[in-house]
Amino acid sequence: MKSATTADLRNHFRRVSSWLDNGEPVEILKRGKPYATLLPIAKVTPARPPRIDFRAQCQAIWRGRKFTSAEVAEMRAAELEGEE
């Protein structure tokens, strides 16, 4: 574990920061005695949401049902009424 004084933090923060960037914990000394420990934050990659298989969902819902042209016309008319 690397160590740095409070004066090092004030005057040479870039060096101490590079230690943290490399994943090393840093012990902070105050008047030569351990005062605190700085730990790097674990880098977390955001989790991707699971991909949704819309095709499988539609097939499960409609089970390969074929709509007649009259049913399609009725659905389109209902959609247009909702837009107004």
N, C-alpha and C positions, 0 to 999 in steps of 0.2 A: 504494500500500500504506500503510495506517495504521500508526502506530507508537505504542508505549506503553512507559513505563518500568516497572521492577519495582515502584516505589511506586504507579504507576497501577493495576497489577494488584491490589495489596493494598488500595488505598483506593477504586478506582473500577471494580471488576470488572464491574459491571452494564453500564457503557458499552462496555468492551472486548468483553464477551460479545455485546452487540447488534451490534457490527461483524461478529463471527463468524457470528451468526445471519443477517446479510444477505449472507453468502458472501464477505466480504472477508478476505484474509489480514492478519495483524497481526504487525509486526516488534517484538520485545521488545528494549529497550535497557537495558544495564547500564552505568552510569557514562558514558552518552552514546554508547556503542559498541554495534553490533548484537550481540546475544547469542543470540537464538533467533527462530524464525518459527513462529507459530501458524497452522495452516491449518484451515478448517472441514471437518468430515467431510461427504462427499457424501451427500446424502439418497437413500437407496435404498428404493424401494418393493418389498416382497416380491413375488416372482414367483408368479403363480397356477399351480397345477399344471394341466396340460392336462385338459380335460374328456374323460371317457371315454364313448364312445358304446356303452352296454351293449346297446342294441337291435341295433346292427350286429354286435356280438360274438356275441350269441345267434343272430342269423340266420346268421352265418358258421358257427357250431358246429352248429346244428340244421338249417339249410337248409330251414326251413318244415315240418319233420317234425311230424306230428300223432300224439299219443299215444292209445292206446286206453284205455278206462276201466279195464281190467285192469292195464295198465302204471302208470297213475296211482295206483291202489289199492296196488300193490306198492311204489311209491316212497314213498307216504305211510306205509305200514307200516314201511318201513326207516327213515324219518325219526323215527317215534315210538319205535322201538327204540333209536335213538341218544340220545334225550332221557333215558332212564331211567338 
